[in-house]
Amino acid sequence: MEITVAITGASGTIYAQRTLQLLAASGDVESINLIMSGVVPTVARVELGVDLKNADAGRVNEWLGLPADSKLIRVWRLDNLAAKPSSGSNKQAGMIIVPCSMGTLGAIASGAGTNLIHRAADVCLKEGRKLVIVPRETPLSTIHLENMLRVANAGARIIPASPGFYHRPQSIGELVDHLCFRILDQFDVTHSRHSQWTGNEVT
Ligand SMILES: Cc1cc2nc3c(=O)[nH]c(=O)nc-3n(C[C@H](O)[C@H](O)[C@H](O)COP(=O)(O)O)c2cc1C
């Protein structure tokens, strides 16, 4: 499958990193269109200590631990409104926005987007394709909540960046993966299923 992944300037760049790594490792995904908003390098530097400024595919591969010559991920510039994900005629499985800032959420909810992330999300909604949004903010204003309801009513799936604890995570990695597994489940993408509830936990 071909899928678009957008990273925006909300806290939680690590969710994007793991989602991309898990998509790459799944064997189910042939091509990933990656779009990053302008604030991502700042958040990535603060949270992960990595430099994603003007990152090309080679730099992204290095960040994700993929082979340097991997062609899996194609990086599209945010201002390139002629990019592949900007047209409904380009058939894709859908799009994941992880993490999604309230700014990007608002732009999508208003239908008045200005960049490639907004446009690609708009395309998913109008074409009836999967759009998975992973919002991150706290507390949430009524504007944020109304925007989530608006995009959910338009067909988006909201997966808040609020990890569960019922699988007893022993590390931040396990905490993050648990949420990323839920994201992958929306596209039936293969993962380890580790932390999946079996029903045998409570006897
Ligand atoms: C370190 C850092 C953390 C941030 N965390 C959040 C957040 O969790 N949620 C949010 O909506 N905005 C957050 N912001 C603010 C957004 O980056 C800002 O609103 C930006 O305009 C969003 O633009 P974008 O949607 O194009 O990425 C954060 C900014 C920085 C620098």
PDBQT file of the ligand as one rigid body, heavy atoms in Angstrom, charges set to zero:
ROOT
HETATM    1  C1  LIG A 301       8.346  22.296  21.672  1.00  0.00    +0.000 C 
HETATM    2  C2  LIG A 301       6.960  22.649  21.175  1.00  0.00    +0.000 A 
HETATM    3  C3  LIG A 301       5.896  21.878  21.552  1.00  0.00    +0.000 A 
HETATM    4  C4  LIG A 301       4.609  22.167  21.089  1.00  0.00    +0.000 A 
HETATM    5  N1  LIG A 301       3.577  21.356  21.469  1.00  0.00    +0.000 NA
HETATM    6  C5  LIG A 301       2.356  21.572  20.939  1.00  0.00    +0.000 A 
HETATM    7  C6  LIG A 301       1.289  20.647  21.229  1.00  0.00    +0.000 A 
HETATM    8  O1  LIG A 301       1.448  19.654  21.946  1.00  0.00    +0.000 OA
HETATM    9  N2  LIG A 301       0.096  20.859  20.628  1.00  0.00    +0.000 N 
HETATM   10  C7  LIG A 301      -0.129  21.945  19.797  1.00  0.00    +0.000 A 
HETATM   11  O2  LIG A 301      -1.237  22.061  19.274  1.00  0.00    +0.000 OA
HETATM   12  N3  LIG A 301       0.869  22.839  19.526  1.00  0.00    +0.000 NA
HETATM   13  C8  LIG A 301       2.090  22.663  20.070  1.00  0.00    +0.000 A 
HETATM   14  N4  LIG A 301       3.111  23.535  19.777  1.00  0.00    +0.000 N 
HETATM   15  C9  LIG A 301       2.789  24.750  18.997  1.00  0.00    +0.000 C 
HETATM   16  C10 LIG A 301       2.738  24.461  17.503  1.00  0.00    +0.000 C 
HETATM   17  O3  LIG A 301       3.997  24.040  17.040  1.00  0.00    +0.000 OA
HETATM   18  C11 LIG A 301       2.295  25.749  16.778  1.00  0.00    +0.000 C 
HETATM   19  O4  LIG A 301       0.935  26.021  17.076  1.00  0.00    +0.000 OA
HETATM   20  C12 LIG A 301       2.489  25.672  15.283  1.00  0.00    +0.000 C 
HETATM   21  O5  LIG A 301       2.028  26.877  14.701  1.00  0.00    +0.000 OA
HETATM   22  C13 LIG A 301       1.764  24.503  14.665  1.00  0.00    +0.000 C 
HETATM   23  O6  LIG A 301       2.011  24.555  13.267  1.00  0.00    +0.000 OA
HETATM   24  P1  LIG A 301       1.831  23.248  12.384  1.00  0.00    +0.000 P 
HETATM   25  O7  LIG A 301       0.462  22.733  12.640  1.00  0.00    +0.000 OA
HETATM   26  O8  LIG A 301       1.969  23.770  10.979  1.00  0.00    +0.000 OA
HETATM   27  O9  LIG A 301       2.908  22.298  12.754  1.00  0.00    +0.000 OA
HETATM   28  C14 LIG A 301       4.401  23.277  20.224  1.00  0.00    +0.000 A 
HETATM   29  C15 LIG A 301       5.498  24.049  19.829  1.00  0.00    +0.000 A 
HETATM   30  C16 LIG A 301       6.767  23.732  20.294  1.00  0.00    +0.000 A 
HETATM   31  C17 LIG A 301       7.928  24.576  19.836  1.00  0.00    +0.000 C 
ENDROOT
TORSDOF 0
